[in-house]
Amino acid sequence: MFRFLDDVNYMMPAHFGGYAGVPQPAAYHEVTSFMIAYETDLGLLAEYIPDGFEITQPVVSIQYSECRGVDWLSGGGYHLITVAVPVTYAHGQERIDGLYVLVIWENQSAPILTGREQTGMPKIFANIEDHHQLGDRLFTNASYEGSAFLRMDFQKTKLMTAGELRALNRQSGKVNAFGWRYIPNIGRPGAALSHATLFPQEFVYSAAWLGDGRVQWEAPTAEQNSTQAHIIQALSQLPIKSYRECVMTLGSAVLRNDLARQLP
């Protein structure tokens, strides 16, 4: 008969077994990304940030990433779009700067399930188009059941110098991603599990470009996207006051599963 062991890591369906020891870092050997950031209304944005976090800038960053050479996917890859806000987490004497992740769309089930269950990242599914590149312009879109809900457009304007690239690696090479792991009760309202999480990540950039970016939200109806419409509608209603720094990067990443933890 199957029995759970305290020193083993499990994921559903757990009765087929798990693995012992601390979760290991996950290497992503080829990551192409472009990030578009814009200032928005602080009061509206604060409605989606839980207690314990303080917004440091009323800025929404939207990052598209194409990941290849992912070790834990046998060298395969996937696409994702991350929407995040710069915050500080404060509890007692502990203060941590990072990004509170509002939502992550991904186009494969394996990273969605692991990220939700193990680190509390708010991952959901979308079809994410391979990015197109025409000269210095890159663009992509995300859709669900045939309805596009987000379009991203990035125009390169300046290749970073070697010195600027070193500075980028120093300043942005380590990122504290915050999430909220929420497991609902069965058959009644409320939470069986609800707490903040920390998921450190490390990046090494081999090339980067500054640029101009634009995003276009197309909020679906409930009929077009019954499970995500409220999320996309909320994000689309955050006003774009002005665009901030937009960056494209080439490089690699390591997701520090070994350092991820529940926050008090």
Summary of the structure (lengths in Angstrom):
residues: 264
radius of gyration: 18.8
end to end distance: 35.3
largest distance: 62.2
contacts: 776
relative contact order: 0.20
helix: 16%
strand: 54%
